[in-house]
Amino acid sequence: MTATHQTVAPEIASQAPRDNLTLSPVVRVLIVDDDPALRKILSVMLSAGAFLCRTSTTGEEALALLERHAFDIVISDLHMPGISGMDLLIEVRQRYPNLAFLMVTGEDETRIGVRAMQLGADDYLLKPFDVDVVLGSLHRALQKKKLEREVHEYRLHLEEMVSERTQQLQTALRQTERSYEDTLEALGAAIDLRDGPTAGHSRRVFLYSMELAKTIGGLDHQMRSIAMGAWLHDIGKLATPDRILLKPGPLTDPEWEIMRRHARIGYDLVKSISFLAGAAEIVLTHHERFDGSGYPQGLRAEEIPFGARIFAVADTLDAMTSDRPYRAALPLQAARDVIERGAGILFDPLAAAAFLRVPKETWSIIARGTAAVEPSAVLAAGTIRVLGALLVSPPDSAQ
């Protein structure tokens, strides 16, 4: 068995003050060299400088010591039997990246010393040794590792800070978004209050549109825009004069012209709000018809945003099954007949077919439960999952 040696100047080891470049009160050095004279020279040099030295004669033995003991720096000769100094360097870099490593070479091996640095050595020492050069090189290597540790710790701390700030930002955004949604709910309620004869209309078509979108399927990424567009579709009516909006009788042609402006006015109100961009398109096009007979642009078929095509069915359902100043609410079957006949003419065939697939009782349940649903909760969820409690299966007696 090969003997190893540990050397430290007694008069210094007992009082060795902590060096601001080191990890511990005494820097722990592992000297690896098969030449006992060179091991002795380095041990004496470093012990005089308050370094705690341990020696090894082979690379294999050095790796075994590194597994059992903590060191701050390895000083290895280039040429050794078995594992060479270069091989040892590669192993140390892989296993112990925080250790400083100095390679010992002869004067005619500087090119190899440079190669060692390219492979991860912090510096190389030339034989024969000069004490000042050795100590200077060792301190530079320790300083480099100290800076590397500080940079690593800073990066870790920075990552923690970024993660913490990101969480704080996400929380703030959620709070801001909820405030927006509460504001939207208040706006929709104001629209319904303004248009007294159609009270609750915005809330109902909002829920009808959500049910239609769910039935069609594959619209998760559009659900939020459809929800907000349906909820705010009549926001432009806030600018419509009461004498027209609340007129109990038929409107004249000039009055209809003013009434129809609400789609464009509503669009202009919300188009500049980034998170309402998708909803703004529905606000603008909610009176377009599949055959091009609608307004304000006379769009046809796929020219109309799909959310607006869904809304057109929901809007017709509510308009026909709600009381109006000029007539009482019509039965649901009447609305089904109109939508079925209008498929491919006034209404998108896909939206109309989805409407006809929904059981009649479901529409009645939604209409009765509208007041119990907070639109802001649905808008925040971005889906209709929150309507699950409302859209329960009707009892057998109702089927």
C-alpha positions in Angstrom: 0.0 0.0 0.0 1.3 3.4 -0.9 1.8 5.8 2.0 0.4 9.3 1.9 1.7 12.2 3.9 0.2 15.3 5.5 2.4 18.3 6.2 1.7 21.6 7.9 4.0 24.1 9.7 3.1 23.6 13.3 3.7 27.1 14.4 1.3 28.4 11.6 -1.3 25.7 11.7 -2.2 26.5 15.2 -3.0 30.1 14.5 -3.6 30.2 10.7 -6.0 33.1 10.1 -8.7 32.8 7.5 -7.5 33.9 4.1 -10.1 36.0 2.3 -9.4 33.9 -0.9 -10.0 30.5 0.7 -12.9 28.3 1.8 -11.5 27.5 5.3 -9.0 28.8 7.9 -6.4 26.5 6.2 -6.4 25.8 2.5 -6.4 22.1 1.9 -4.0 21.0 -0.9 -3.6 17.6 -2.5 -0.2 17.2 -4.1 0.0 14.3 -6.6 3.5 13.3 -7.9 5.3 10.0 -8.1 8.6 11.8 -7.3 9.0 12.0 -3.5 11.5 14.8 -3.8 9.1 17.0 -5.6 6.3 16.1 -3.2 8.5 17.1 -0.3 9.6 20.4 -1.9 6.0 21.5 -2.6 4.8 20.4 0.8 7.5 22.5 2.5 6.8 25.5 0.4 3.1 25.4 1.0 3.2 24.5 4.6 5.3 27.7 5.2 2.4 29.6 3.7 -0.3 28.2 6.0 -1.5 25.5 3.5 -2.5 22.1 4.8 -0.9 19.6 2.5 -1.6 15.9 1.8 0.4 14.0 -0.8 -0.3 11.1 -3.2 1.9 9.1 -5.5 -0.6 8.1 -8.2 -3.7 9.5 -9.9 -5.7 6.5 -8.7 -4.8 7.1 -5.1 -5.6 10.8 -5.5 -9.1 10.1 -6.7 -9.6 7.8 -3.7 -8.5 10.6 -1.3 -10.8 13.1 -3.0 -13.7 10.8 -2.4 -12.9 10.6 1.4 -11.6 14.1 2.2 -12.3 17.6 1.3 -9.7 19.6 -0.6 -9.5 23.1 -2.0 -6.9 22.6 -4.7 -5.1 19.8 -6.5 -1.5 20.1 -7.7 -0.6 17.3 -10.0 2.5 16.3 -12.0 1.9 15.7 -15.7 3.8 12.4 -16.0 2.8 9.6 -13.6 2.3 5.9 -13.9 -1.3 4.7 -14.4 -3.6 7.7 -14.6 -1.6 10.6 -16.0 -1.9 14.2 -14.8 -4.0 15.1 -17.8 -6.4 12.1 -17.2 -6.6 13.1 -13.5 -7.5 16.7 -14.6 -10.3 15.4 -16.7 -11.7 13.3 -13.9 -11.4 16.0 -11.3 -13.2 18.5 -13.6 -16.0 16.1 -14.1 -16.4 15.0 -10.5 -15.3 18.2 -8.6 -15.8 21.2 -10.7 -15.3 23.6 -7.8 -11.8 22.4 -7.1 -8.8 24.5 -8.2 -6.3 22.5 -10.3 -2.7 23.3 -11.1 -0.6 21.2 -13.5 3.1 20.7 -13.0 5.2 20.5 -16.2 8.8 20.7 -17.2 10.2 23.9 -18.9 10.1 22.2 -22.3 6.4 21.2 -21.8 4.7 24.7 -21.8 2.6 23.7 -24.8 1.2 20.8 -22.8 0.6 23.2 -19.9 -1.4 25.4 -22.1 -3.4 22.4 -23.3 -4.1 21.5 -19.7 -5.5 24.9 -19.1 -7.7 24.5 -22.1 -9.0 21.3 -20.5 -9.8 23.1 -17.3 -6.6 23.6 -15.3 -6.5 26.9 -13.6 -2.7 27.4 -14.2 0.5 25.3 -14.7 3.7 25.3 -12.7 7.2 24.9 -14.2 9.9 22.8 -12.7 12.1 23.7 -10.9 9.8 25.5 -8.5 10.1 29.2 -7.5 8.3 29.7 -4.2 6.8 33.1 -5.2 5.6 31.8 -8.5 4.0 28.8 -6.9 2.3 30.8 -4.2 1.2 33.5 -6.7 -0.2 30.8 -9.0 -2.0 29.1 -6.2 -3.6 32.3 -5.0 -4.8 33.2 -8.5 -6.3 29.8 -8.9 -8.1 30.1 -5.5 -9.3 33.7 -6.4 -10.6 32.4 -9.7 -12.6 29.6 -8.0 -13.9 32.0 -5.4 -15.2 34.3 -8.2 -16.7 31.4 -10.0 -18.5 30.4 -6.8 -19.8 33.9 -6.3 -21.0 34.1 -9.9 -22.8 30.7 -9.5 -24.4 31.8 -6.2 -25.4 35.1 -7.8 -27.0 33.3 -10.7 -28.9 31.0 -8.3 -30.0 33.9 -6.3 -31.0 35.7 -9.5 -33.0 32.8 -10.6 -34.8 32.7 -7.3 -35.5 36.4 -7.5 -36.8 36.1 -11.1 -39.0 33.2 -10.1 -40.3 35.2 -7.1 -40.9 38.3 -9.2 -42.6 36.2 -11.8 -45.0 34.8 -9.3 -45.6 38.3 -7.9 -46.3 39.6 -11.4 -48.6 36.7 -12.2 -50.5 37.4 -9.0 -50.7 41.1 -9.9 -51.9 40.3 -13.4 -54.6 37.9 -12.1 -55.8 40.6 -9.8 -55.8 43.2 -12.6 -57.6 40.8 -14.9 -60.2 40.1 -12.3 -60.7 43.8 -11.9 -61.2 44.0 -15.7 -63.7 41.2 -15.5 -65.6 42.8 -12.7 -65.7 46.0 -14.7 -67.0 44.1 -17.8 -69.7 42.6 -15.7 -70.7 46.0 -14.5 -70.8 47.3 -18.1 -73.0 44.4 -19.2 -75.4 45.1 -16.4 -75.4 48.8 -17.3 -76.3 47.9 -20.9 -79.2 45.8 -19.7 -80.4 48.4 -17.3 -80.3 51.1 -20.0 -82.3 48.9 -22.4 -85.2 48.3 -19.9 -87.4 46.4 -22.3 -84.7 43.7 -22.9 -83.6 43.4 -19.3 -81.2 40.5 -18.8 -80.6 40.1 -22.5 -76.8 40.4 -22.3 -76.6 37.8 -19.5 -78.8 35.3 -21.3 -77.1 35.6 -24.7 -73.8 35.3 -23.0 -74.8 32.0 -21.4 -76.5 30.7 -24.6 -73.3 31.5 -26.6 -71.2 29.6 -24.1 -73.5 26.5 -24.3 -73.4 26.6 -28.1 -69.6 26.9 -28.1 -69.3 23.9 -25.7 -71.7 21.9 -27.9 -69.7 22.7 -31.1 -66.4 21.8 -29.3 -62.8 22.6 -30.2 -63.2 26.2 -29.3 -61.2 26.4 -26.0 -58.9 29.1 -27.4 -61.8 31.2 -28.5 -64.1 30.7 -25.5 -62.9 33.8 -23.7 -63.4 36.1 -26.7 -66.8 34.6 -27.5 -67.8 35.1 -23.8 -66.7 38.7 -23.7 -68.1 39.6 -27.1 -71.5 38.2 -26.3 -71.5 40.0 -22.9 -70.6 43.3 -24.4 -72.2 43.0 -27.8 -74.7 45.9 -27.2 -72.2 48.3 -25.5 -72.7 50.7 -28.4 -76.3 51.2 -27.3 -75.1 53.3 -24.4 -74.7 56.1 -27.1 -78.1 55.5 -28.7 -80.7 58.2 -27.8 -83.5 57.1 -25.4 -86.2 58.2 -27.8 -85.0 55.5 -30.2 -83.7 52.9 -27.8 -86.8 53.0 -25.6 -89.4 53.7 -28.3 -92.4 51.4 -27.8 -93.5 51.3 -31.4 -91.8 50.6 -34.8 -88.7 52.6 -35.7 -88.7 54.8 -38.8 -86.0 54.4 -41.4 -83.9 57.3 -40.1 -84.3 55.9 -36.6 -83.2 52.5 -37.8 -80.1 54.1 -39.3 -79.2 55.6 -35.9 -79.9 52.3 -34.1 -77.7 50.3 -36.4 -74.7 52.5 -35.6 -74.4 50.9 -32.2 -72.4 48.0 -33.7 -69.7 50.4 -35.0 -69.8 52.6 -31.9 -69.4 49.6 -29.6 -66.5 48.3 -31.7 -64.8 51.7 -31.5 -65.2 51.7 -27.8 -63.4 48.4 -27.2 -61.1 47.9 -30.1 -58.2 49.7 -28.5 -58.3 47.5 -25.4 -55.8 44.7 -26.1 -57.5 41.9 -24.1 -60.8 42.7 -25.8 -59.4 42.5 -29.4 -61.3 39.2 -30.1 -64.4 40.5 -28.4 -64.3 43.7 -30.4 -64.8 41.7 -33.7 -67.9 40.1 -32.3 -69.2 43.5 -31.1 -68.8 44.8 -34.6 -70.3 41.8 -36.5 -73.0 40.5 -34.2 -75.7 41.7 -36.6 -74.1 40.2 -39.7 -76.1 37.4 -41.3 -74.8 34.3 -43.1 -76.3 35.3 -46.5 -74.8 38.8 -46.3 -78.1 40.5 -45.4 -76.8 41.8 -42.1 -75.1 45.0 -41.1 -72.9 47.1 -40.8 -70.6 45.5 -43.5 -72.8 43.0 -45.2 -70.4 40.2 -44.5 -71.2 36.7 -45.8 -70.5 33.1 -44.4 -66.8 32.7 -43.4 -66.2 36.4 -43.7 -68.1 36.7 -40.4 -66.0 35.8 -37.3 -67.1 32.4 -36.0 -67.9 33.8 -32.6 -70.3 36.2 -34.2 -72.0 33.4 -36.1 -72.5 31.5 -32.8 -73.8 34.7 -31.2 -76.4 35.2 -34.0 -78.1 32.0 -33.1 -78.0 32.8 -29.3 -79.4 36.3 -30.0 -82.3 35.0 -32.1 -83.1 32.5 -29.4 -83.3 35.1 -26.7 -85.1 37.7 -28.9 -87.9 35.3 -29.7 -88.3 33.7 -26.2 -88.2 37.0 -24.3 -91.0 39.6 -23.7 -90.8 42.6 -26.0 -92.9 45.9 -25.8 -94.6 44.9 -29.0 -95.3 41.2 -28.2 -95.1 38.5 -25.5 -92.4 35.9 -25.4 -92.8 33.1 -28.0 -92.4 29.4 -27.2 -89.0 27.8 -27.5 -90.3 25.6 -30.3 -91.0 28.7 -32.4 -87.3 29.8 -32.1 -86.2 26.3 -33.0 -88.3 26.4 -36.1 -86.9 29.8 -37.2 -83.3 28.8 -36.6 -83.8 25.4 -38.3 -85.3 27.1 -41.4 -82.7 29.8 -41.4 -79.7 27.4 -41.3 -77.4 28.3 -44.3 -79.4 31.4 -44.9 -79.4 33.7 -41.8 -77.4 31.3 -39.6 -74.2 29.4 -39.9 -75.2 25.7 -40.5 -72.7 24.4 -37.9 -74.0 26.8 -35.2 -77.6 26.1 -36.1 -77.0 22.3 -36.0 -75.4 22.6 -32.6 -78.3 24.6 -31.3 -80.8 21.9 -32.4 -78.7 19.2 -30.7 -79.1 20.8 -27.3 -82.1 19.5 -25.4 -84.9 22.0 -25.0 -84.8 21.6 -21.3 -81.2 22.9 -21.2 -82.1 26.2 -22.7 -84.9 26.6 -20.2 -82.6 25.8 -17.3 -80.1 28.4 -18.5 -82.8 31.0 -18.9 -84.2 30.3 -15.4 -80.7 30.3 -13.8 -79.2 33.4 -15.4 -79.3 35.5 -12.3 -77.3 33.0 -10.4 -74.3 33.1 -12.7 -71.6 35.8 -12.4 -70.2 36.5 -15.8 -66.9 37.6 -14.3 -66.4 34.1 -12.9 -66.9 32.6 -16.4 -64.7 35.2 -18.0 -61.9 34.5 -15.4 -62.1 30.8 -16.1 -62.0 31.3 -19.9 -64.3 28.3 -20.2 -67.8 27.2 -19.2 -66.7 24.8 -16.5 -68.1 27.1 -13.9 -71.5 26.6 -15.4 -71.5 23.0 -14.4 -73.7 23.6 -11.4 -76.2 25.4 -13.5 -76.3 23.1 -16.5 -77.5 20.1 -14.7 -79.5 17.3 -16.4 -83.2 18.0 -16.1 -85.3 15.6 -14.0 -86.9 12.7 -15.8 -90.3 14.2 -15.5 -89.2 17.2 -17.6 -88.0 15.1 -20.5 
